[in-house]
């Protein structure tokens, strides 16, 4: 006699990132005031350039992980320790930088896939913020990022 395997439903056994996106979209588009159309258009227009700036700003994280001391002195000025959490935050910053780099061409073309890469980048930034030591700063930054992302989402197809 064959034993039947009990399969759990996807809703119970795994984290549903799409559902979370839908819930966040509802909060940041229906519960909060909408940005003016001109502001949305402006943000969509400059978003590829902001992504380029984000990639360039991430270069010190790569050099810090490679142990190039002169660039790391920038981080020492901010009071960040050089322990495990610092290194983990740098690794997350590099992942975020890669996602932003991958999104640039799609942001120019206003593709939803590029918007989604920026959405994932915002999540990586929030997680990195936890390791950088400032939960309040992370919450404020994540709220602003998600608000802006969901306000401009309709411009991407």
KEVOTOR-15572 format. One record per atom (N, C-alpha, C): x, z, y. Coordinates in steps of 0.1 Angstrom, whole numbers, plus 5000, padded with zeros to 4 digits. Atoms other than C-alpha are relative to their C-alpha. Layout:
// KEVOTOR-15572
XZY/...
//
This chain:
// KEVOTOR-15572
500850004988/500050005000/500950005012/499250014987/501349905034/499650105010/500349904989/501650165061/499949925013/500250064987/500350055094/500850085011/499349934990/502450135124/499150025012/500849974988/500850295153/500849965012/499350044988/501750125185/499350065012/500649944988/501250295218/499849895010/500350104989/499750115247/501150005010/498950014990/502149995274/499850105011/500249914989/500450215299/500450144997/499649875004/501350525280/501450024997/498649985005/504850455268/501049955010/499050054991/506550275297/499650015014/500350004986/506850285334/499649875005/500650134995/504750015350/500449985014/499550024986/506749895380/499149915008/501050094993/504149625388/498850095006/501149914995/501449895391/500550085012/499549924989/503650105413/500149915013/499950104989/504249795435/498649995006/501450024995/500449745438/499550135008/500449884993/499950115447/500750025013/499350004988/502650105473/499549905010/500650104991/501249785487/498750055007/501349944995/497849955491/500350105011/499749904990/499350245509/500649945013/499350054988/501650045532/499349895007/500750104993/499149775541/498650045004/501349964998/495749935539/499850135007/500149874994/496350295549/500750025013/499349994988/498750235577/499749885009/500350114991/498450015608/500949884997/499250125003/499549655604/500849975012/499250044989/502349515624/499449875006/500550124994/501449245649/500649884994/499650135006/501748885637/501449965005/498750044994/504648815661/501150084994/499049915005/506549115648/500349964985/499850055013/506048995612/500849875000/499350134999/507148645621/501550025003/498649974996/510248785638/500850064988/499349945011/511149005608/500349904989/499850105010/510648715584/501149915004/499050094995/512848495606/501450064999/498749945000/515748745608/500450064986/499749935013/515548885572/501149944993/498850055007/518048645557/501350045007/498849964993/520548735584/500350154998/499949865003/519849105578/500650024986/499550005014/520549045541/501549975000/498650044999/523848875550/500850125006/499349884994/524749175572/500150114990/500049905011/523849405543/501149984990/498950035010/526249225520/501350035007/498749984993/529049235546/500250155001/499949864999/528349605552/500450074987/499749945013/528749675515/501449984995/498650025004/532249545513/500950125000/499249885001/533749885521/499750084987/500349935012/531950025491/500949954988/499250075011/533749775468/501550055002/498649964998/537149855484/500250144997/499949865003/536450225481/500150024985/500049985015/535750195444/501349954994/498750055005/538949995440/501250095005/499049914996/540850275457/500849965012/499250044988/541950105489/499750105011/500149894992/542550405510/499649985015/500350024986/542350265545/498549985003/501550024998/538750155542/499350124996/500649875004/537850485525/500050105012/499949904989/538850665557/498749995008/501250014993/535650535573/499050094994/500949915007/533650735547/500450145002/499649864998/535751045552/499650055014/500549954986/534751055589/498650044999/501449965000/531151085579/499850134992/500149875007/531851395558/499549984985/500450025014/530951235524/501250044991/499049975010/532851385495/500449894991/499550115009/534851175471/499750034986/500349975013/533251315440/499249904992/500850085008/531051175413/498949945007/501150054994/528051145434/500349895011/499550104991/530050955460/500249874993/499750125008/531250705434/498749944995/501350055005/527750675420/499249935011/500650064988/526350605455/500649875003/499350134997/529050335460/499649904989/500550095011/528050175426/498649955003/501350044996/524450175437/500049915012/500050094988/525350025470/500549864997/499550135005/527249745452/498849924994/501150065006/524149675431/499049955011/500950044989/522049675463/500549885007/499350114993/524549435479/499849874992/500150125008/524349195450/498549955000/501450044999/520549195451/499749935013/500150064987/520649125488/500649865001/499350135000/523148845483/499249904992/500850095008/520948695456/498749955007/501350034993/517948705479/500249905012/499950074987/519448525509/499449865000/500650145001/518648165499/498550005000/501450005001/515148255489/499350065013/500649964988/514548445521/499949895011/500050124991/515448135541/498849914996/501150095005/512847945519/498750084999/501249925001/510348235521/499350004987/500549995014/510048275484/499750154996/500449875004/508248575469/501150064991/499049945009/511048615443/501150065009/499049954991/513448675472/499550135006/500649884995/511048935487/500150114989/500049905011/510949105453/501450064998/498749955001/514749125452/500350105011/499949904989/514649305486/499350124997/500849885004/511949535472/500950084990/499249935009/514249625443/501250065007/498849954992/517149665468/499650135007/500549884993/515049915487/499950124991/500149895010/514450115455/501550054997/498649965003/518250115448/500550085012/499649934988/518850225484/499450155000/500649875000/516450515479/500750094990/499349935010/518150625447/501450045005/498649974995/521550605463/499950105011/500249904990/520150815492/500050144994/500149875007/519451095467/501450054997/498649975004/523151085456/500950025012/499249984988/524451075492/499750135006/500249864996/522951415498/498950025010/501149974990/520051365523/498749964995/501350045005/516651375507/499049975011/500950034989/514851385540/500349875006/499650134995/516851095553/499649894991/500350105010/516250905521/498549985000/501550024999/512450965523/499649925012/500450074988/512250845559/500549864999/499550145001/514450545552/499249924990/500850075010/512450455521/498649965005/501450034995/509150485539/500149895010/499950104991/510350265567/500349864993/499750135007/511850005543/498849954993/501250045007/508649995522/498949955009/501050044990/506449975552/500349865005/499750134995/508349675566/499949904989/500150105011/508649505532/498649964997/501450045004/504949525525/499349945012/500650064989/504049425560/500349855001/499650144999/505949095557/499849934986/500150075013/505149025520/499149885000/500950124999/502248795529/500649875004/499350124995/504748555545/500849934989/499250055011/506448495512/499149954989/500850075010/504948255486/500849984987/
//
